[in-house]
Structure formats: C-alpha cells, structure tokens
C-alpha cells in the first residue's frame, strides 16, 4: 500500500525504517534513494491506516526496518521481499508477472493523466531530471485510460483498510 500510493522504488521500500515515518506531520523520509538523494513524501491517510494495521499484526519493532520479515527489525533480503510481493499479488488475484515497479509507473501515469505538472511529478518520483519525467508524462498522454480504477483494484485486492 505505501509503495503504490507513494511511488516508492523497491530499494526504498527495503530501506524504510520506522524512524523515517513522522506521524505528527504525516510524512516519511526516504534515504538513500536512487543516486543517493533523499526526499520527504506525504503519508496519505489510507496508507497510514494500512501501516497501523500492518504494524500491529506483524509486531513491527519501534527501531528497525519497517518491512523486516524476520520480525527482529533487520533489513529484509531482496529475494525474501520479492517472494512476499509475489505472494500478495497471488492473494489479490493479480498477474504474478507484475513487477514491483508497475505500481510506481501506474501511480505516475495516474497523476500525470489527472493534471499533475511535470516539476511536481519529478520531485514526487525522485527523478534527477525532467527528461525521465517527461517520457513518463508523454506515455500517460498517449494512454488516457482510467489509471485510478486500475490502481484502486490493485490496492483494494492487497489490503482492505
């Protein structure tokens, strides 16, 4: 849920710590991001509710990695995180060939199709140049499909908030 509503990369999810989340300001800090940059993103209310449910259910440690699969606060292995991702795709009845990055692209396309300007989208996605963002925006312009419905289906199947 947090990955799909915040457009996080795989390693950003893997490196996310509980201390990176600021519930007072409803934001979270991403570091390190691609190319060593960091950024702060807004935590939407539904993602926050999902994190609360997740934290209670999996007894997330107060100081550790948010998605630690060993329940000891350690950073999850890439292979293990991918296996869990595929498992949740299966539970949601989604195509198992969907990559983690599809959630990021779907959200970017949805934002673009709904009028988000290129600079805001670039900042949100953590791109270092407008070139990568412009390509994303061009593709979204070509596909004026209802990305919101697709994203809602993807999220709704994974977790009910």
C-alpha positions in Angstrom: 0.0 0.0 0.0 2.7 2.5 0.9 4.7 1.6 -2.2 1.8 2.1 -4.5 0.4 5.3 -3.0 3.8 6.9 -2.6 5.5 5.5 -5.8 8.5 4.0 -4.0 11.2 2.1 -5.6 12.0 -1.5 -4.5 15.1 -0.5 -2.5 13.3 2.5 -1.0 10.8 0.1 0.5 13.5 -2.3 1.6 15.4 0.5 3.4 12.4 2.2 5.0 12.8 2.3 8.8 10.1 3.0 11.3 12.1 6.1 12.4 11.7 7.5 8.9 7.9 7.9 9.5 6.7 11.2 11.1 3.1 10.6 12.1 2.8 14.1 13.5 3.3 15.7 10.1 2.0 12.6 8.2 5.3 12.4 6.2 8.1 10.0 5.8 11.7 10.4 4.8 13.3 8.3 2.0 17.1 7.9 2.3 19.0 6.7 0.5 17.1 7.0 -2.7 18.4 6.4 -6.2 21.6 8.3 -6.8 22.0 8.9 -3.0 19.3 11.6 -2.9 16.8 11.8 -0.2 13.2 13.1 -0.2 10.3 13.6 2.1 6.9 12.4 1.0 3.3 12.8 2.3 1.8 9.8 4.0 -1.8 9.6 2.9 -4.5 8.7 5.5 -5.3 5.3 3.9 -1.6 4.3 3.7 -1.2 5.4 7.4 -4.2 3.2 8.4 -2.7 0.3 6.5 0.7 0.8 8.2 -1.0 0.8 11.6 -2.8 -2.5 10.8 0.4 -3.9 9.4 2.5 -2.8 12.5 0.1 -4.3 14.9 -0.3 -7.6 13.0 3.4 -8.1 12.4 4.6 -6.6 15.7 6.9 -4.2 14.0 9.9 -3.1 16.1 10.0 0.5 17.1 13.6 1.0 15.9 14.2 -1.1 12.8 13.2 -1.7 9.2 9.5 -1.4 8.6 9.2 -4.5 6.4 11.5 -6.7 8.4 10.3 -10.3 7.6 12.2 -11.9 10.5 10.3 -9.7 13.0 13.6 -8.7 14.6 14.0 -5.3 13.0 16.6 -6.3 10.4 16.6 -5.3 6.8 14.8 -7.8 4.6 16.7 -9.7 1.9 15.8 -8.7 -1.7 14.8 -12.3 -2.5 12.6 -12.6 0.5 10.9 -9.3 -0.1 10.2 -10.2 -3.7 8.8 -13.6 -2.6 6.4 -11.8 -0.2 5.4 -9.4 -3.0 4.5 -12.3 -5.3 2.6 -14.0 -2.5 0.5 -10.8 -2.0 -0.1 -10.5 -5.8 -1.4 -14.0 -5.7 -3.7 -13.3 -2.7 -5.1 -10.2 -4.6 -5.7 -12.3 -7.7 -3.3 -10.3 -9.8 -1.0 -11.4 -12.6 2.1 -12.8 -10.9 4.3 -11.4 -13.7 3.6 -7.9 -12.5 6.8 -6.3 -11.3 7.2 -4.2 -8.2 7.9 -1.2 -10.5 4.5 -1.4 -12.1 2.9 0.2 -9.1 5.3 3.1 -9.4 4.5 3.5 -13.1 0.8 3.2 -12.6 0.7 5.9 -10.0 2.9 8.2 -12.1 0.7 7.7 -15.1 -2.4 8.3 -12.9 -1.0 11.5 -11.5 0.0 12.7 -15.0 -3.4 11.9 -16.5 -5.0 13.9 -13.7 -3.1 17.1 -14.4 0.0 17.0 -12.1 2.6 19.3 -13.5 6.0 17.9 -14.6 8.1 19.5 -11.9 5.8 18.3 -9.1 5.8 14.8 -10.6 9.6 14.9 -11.0 10.0 15.8 -7.3 7.5 13.2 -6.2 9.2 10.4 -8.1 12.6 11.5 -7.1 13.9 11.9 -10.7 17.1 13.9 -11.1 16.0 15.4 -14.4 12.8 16.4 -16.2 13.8 14.0 -19.1 12.7 10.9 -17.3 9.6 12.5 -16.0 8.7 13.9 -19.5 8.9 10.5 -21.0 6.5 9.2 -18.3 4.2 12.2 -19.0 4.3 11.6 -22.7 3.3 7.9 -22.3 0.4 8.9 -20.0 -0.8 11.4 -22.5 -0.9 8.6 -25.1 -2.9 6.3 -22.7 -5.8 8.4 -21.4 -7.1 5.2 -19.6 -8.6 5.3 -16.2 -5.5 4.6 -14.2 -7.3 5.3 -10.9 -9.6 2.3 -11.4 -6.6 0.1 -12.1 -4.7 1.4 -9.1 -7.8 1.1 -6.8 -8.2 -2.6 -7.9 -4.6 -3.3 -7.3 -4.6 -1.7 -3.8 -8.0 -3.0 -2.8 -7.0 -6.6 -3.6 -3.9 -6.4 -1.5 -5.2 -4.8 1.7 -8.6 -3.7 3.0 -8.3 -0.6 5.1 
